[in-house]
């Protein structure tokens, strides 16, 4: 998954499920030197599989859909 932060793009390996989300957020915090207790506000953009339309998904609950 690519993450845009401060004008740069970073790539991360991702996996589905709660464990995958936990590893993803841990990797984000390490890469950007964020405290372990920092709150992440994550927005995912991805293409809708059947139409190709751009979707915007927000929050932890959208992680599996974005990874799929």
N, CA, C and O of each residue as an XYZ file, in Angstrom:
272
protein
N       0.844     -1.152      0.000
C       0.000      0.000      0.000
C       0.900      1.228      0.000
O       1.904      1.265      0.710
N       0.549      2.213     -0.779
C       1.295      3.462     -0.806
C       0.657      4.461      0.146
O      -0.566      4.570      0.226
N       1.498      5.183      0.861
C       1.050      6.196      1.806
C       1.702      7.510      1.424
O       2.921      7.593      1.272
N       0.880      8.534      1.272
C       1.393      9.874      0.996
C       1.442     10.648      2.303
O       0.450     10.745      3.025
N       2.615     11.195      2.591
C       2.808     11.943      3.825
C       3.813     13.050      3.584
O       4.934     12.798      3.143
N       3.413     14.266      3.871
C       4.316     15.416      3.763
C       4.925     15.534      2.363
O       6.103     15.860      2.212
N       4.105     15.263      1.346
C       4.549     15.415     -0.036
C       5.371     14.272     -0.591
O       5.848     14.355     -1.722
N       5.551     13.206      0.173
C       6.320     12.053     -0.285
C       5.448     10.805     -0.244
O       4.478     10.740      0.511
N       5.800      9.813     -1.064
C       5.067      8.549     -1.105
C       5.946      7.444     -0.548
O       7.108      7.299     -0.927
N       5.368      6.666      0.361
C       6.045      5.544      0.997
C       5.242      4.285      0.696
O       4.015      4.341      0.618
N       5.911      3.158      0.528
C       5.238      1.881      0.250
C       5.363      0.953      1.450
O       6.421      0.854      2.071
N       4.258      0.271      1.763
C       4.200     -0.656      2.889
C       3.570     -1.960      2.434
O       2.654     -1.966      1.612
N       4.072     -3.074      2.981
C       3.436     -4.373      2.782
C       2.242     -4.432      3.727
O       2.341     -4.009      4.879
N       1.109     -4.955      3.246
C      -0.091     -5.015      4.081
C      -0.715     -6.405      4.026
O      -0.491     -7.172      3.090
N      -1.501     -6.706      5.050
C      -2.268     -7.947      5.130
C      -3.631     -7.603      5.701
O      -3.772     -6.611      6.415
N      -4.625     -8.405      5.399
C      -5.977     -8.144      5.877
C      -6.127     -8.518      7.348
O      -5.266     -9.170      7.937
N      -7.234     -8.089      7.914
C      -7.599     -8.459      9.278
C      -7.022     -7.543     10.334
O      -6.201     -6.673     10.046
N      -7.473     -7.757     11.585
C      -7.009     -6.913     12.694
C      -5.496     -6.955     12.889
O      -4.878     -5.930     13.180
N      -4.901     -8.128     12.730
C      -3.441     -8.220     12.873
C      -2.736     -7.435     11.775
O      -1.736     -6.762     12.026
N      -3.263     -7.524     10.562
C      -2.692     -6.772      9.444
C      -2.784     -5.280      9.670
O      -1.836     -4.545      9.394
N      -3.933     -4.825     10.178
C      -4.102     -3.403     10.468
C      -3.139     -2.960     11.563
O      -2.547     -1.884     11.478
N      -2.986     -3.787     12.588
C      -2.053     -3.458     13.663
C      -0.622     -3.332     13.166
O       0.094     -2.407     13.550
N      -0.203     -4.265     12.309
C       1.156     -4.194     11.742
C       1.309     -2.966     10.840
O       2.360     -2.325     10.825
N       0.250     -2.647     10.088
C       0.276     -1.473      9.207
C       0.436     -0.190     10.026
O       1.299      0.631      9.714
N      -0.379     -0.002     11.063
C      -0.281      1.222     11.855
C       1.039      1.287     12.620
O       1.584      2.374     12.813
N       1.557      0.148     13.054
C       2.862      0.124     13.706
C       3.954      0.564     12.733
O       4.843      1.332     13.101
N       3.889      0.080     11.501
C       4.868      0.463     10.477
C       4.776      1.957     10.157
O       5.795      2.616      9.947
N       3.559      2.481     10.122
C       3.365      3.927      9.882
C       4.031      4.732     10.999
O       4.767      5.685     10.743
N       3.762      4.335     12.223
C       4.343      5.072     13.360
C       5.878      5.024     13.338
O       6.538      6.028     13.603
N       6.432      3.862     13.024
C       7.902      3.744     12.947
C       8.458      4.607     11.815
O       9.420      5.350     12.012
N       7.850      4.506     10.627
C       8.371      5.215      9.454
C       8.358      6.732      9.648
O       9.261      7.434      9.193
N       7.322      7.226     10.329
C       7.175      8.673     10.486
C       7.555      9.148     11.887
O       7.337     10.304     12.248
N       8.130      8.229     12.669
C       8.616      8.551     14.018
C       7.522      9.169     14.879
O       7.726     10.190     15.535
N       6.359      8.525     14.861
C       5.233      8.975     15.673
C       5.200      8.203     16.987
O       5.587      7.035     17.020
N       4.749      8.827     18.063
C       4.637      8.114     19.342
C       3.661      6.945     19.231
O       2.720      6.984     18.438
N       3.894      5.909     20.031
C       3.034      4.725     20.009
C       1.586      5.049     20.331
O       0.678      4.370     19.852
N       1.360      6.072     21.131
C      -0.008      6.407     21.519
C      -0.636      7.484     20.629
O      -1.713      7.992     20.942
N       0.023      7.833     19.530
C      -0.535      8.859     18.643
C      -1.767      8.311     17.932
O      -1.812      7.148     17.532
N      -2.758      9.174     17.786
C      -3.981      8.795     17.083
C      -3.778      9.031     15.592
O      -3.349     10.107     15.174
N      -4.090      8.013     14.798
C      -3.933      8.125     13.350
C      -5.282      8.435     12.716
O      -6.285      7.803     13.049
N      -5.311      9.390     11.819
C      -6.499      9.722     11.046
C      -6.192      9.295      9.617
O      -5.509     10.006      8.879
N      -6.704      8.128      9.234
C      -6.323      7.520      7.961
C      -7.489      7.575      6.980
O      -8.619      7.220      7.313
N      -7.193      8.027      5.769
C      -8.155      8.019      4.673
C      -7.558      7.192      3.539
O      -6.425      7.422      3.117
N      -8.333      6.233      3.056
C      -7.889      5.374      1.961
C      -8.593      5.806      0.678
O      -9.785      6.116      0.694
N      -7.862      5.827     -0.422
C      -8.482      5.998     -1.738
C      -8.133      4.758     -2.556
O      -7.002      4.274     -2.534
N      -9.127      4.263     -3.272
C      -8.910      3.076     -4.091
C      -9.931      3.060     -5.217
O     -10.926      3.783     -5.174
N      -9.679      2.235     -6.222
C     -10.598      2.101     -7.345
C     -11.672      1.073     -7.012
O     -11.371      0.000     -6.489
N     -12.920      1.403     -7.316
C     -14.024      0.463     -7.154
C     -13.828     -0.641     -8.180
O     -13.683     -0.346     -9.366
N     -13.818     -1.920     -7.757
C     -13.453     -3.020     -8.657
C     -14.283     -3.132     -9.937
O     -13.729     -3.416    -10.999
N     -15.579     -2.919     -9.861
C     -16.402     -3.151    -11.059
C     -16.482     -1.956    -11.998
O     -16.662     -2.130    -13.203
N     -16.348     -0.727    -11.455
C     -16.492      0.452    -12.319
C     -15.208      1.236    -12.504
O     -15.079      2.010    -13.453
N     -14.251      1.038    -11.595
C     -13.014      1.809    -11.659
C     -13.140      3.196    -11.049
O     -12.179      3.965    -11.057
N     -14.333      3.531    -10.512
C     -14.535      4.842     -9.894
C     -13.671      4.962     -8.644
O     -13.452      3.980     -7.935
N     -13.185      6.160     -8.383
C     -12.349      6.400     -7.214
C     -13.229      6.456     -5.964
O     -14.196      7.215     -5.905
N     -12.881      5.645     -4.975
C     -13.591      5.622     -3.698
C     -12.711      6.222     -2.620
O     -11.491      6.059     -2.642
N     -13.326      6.912     -1.681
C     -12.625      7.417     -0.514
C     -13.230      6.739      0.700
O     -14.434      6.832      0.939
N     -12.384      6.051      1.470
C     -12.808      5.305      2.643
C     -12.040      5.849      3.840
O     -10.839      6.105      3.753
N     -12.742      6.025      4.961
C     -12.083      6.628      6.116
C     -12.130      5.717      7.329
O     -13.108      5.004      7.553
N     -11.065      5.753      8.102
C     -11.028      5.085      9.387
C     -10.551      3.652      9.343
O     -10.375      3.053      8.282
N     -10.349      3.124     10.544
C      -9.833      1.760     10.703
C     -10.773      0.727     10.094
O     -10.317     -0.294      9.577
N     -12.090      0.980     10.147
C     -13.060      0.039      9.616
C     -12.972     -0.128      8.111
O     -13.482     -1.107      7.566
N     -12.335      0.813      7.435
C     -12.210      0.760      5.984
C     -10.938      0.040      5.541
O     -10.739     -0.178      4.346
N     -10.082     -0.329      6.480
C      -8.789     -0.912      6.134
C      -8.928     -2.167      5.277
O      -8.303     -2.245      4.220
N      -9.724     -3.148      5.693
C      -9.846     -4.400      4.934
C     -10.384     -4.163      3.538
O      -9.934     -4.809      2.592
N     -11.335     -3.253      3.383
C     -11.863     -2.939      2.055
C     -10.777     -2.338      1.173
O     -10.692     -2.648     -0.015
N      -9.954     -1.485      1.751
C      -8.875     -0.849      0.981
C      -7.794     -1.855      0.603
O      -7.200     -1.752     -0.471
N      -7.535     -2.823      1.471
C      -6.509     -3.828      1.213
C      -6.987     -4.857      0.192
O      -6.189     -5.394     -0.577
N      -8.284     -5.127      0.187
C      -8.869     -6.153     -0.676
C      -8.617     -5.835     -2.102
O      -9.034     -6.585     -2.984
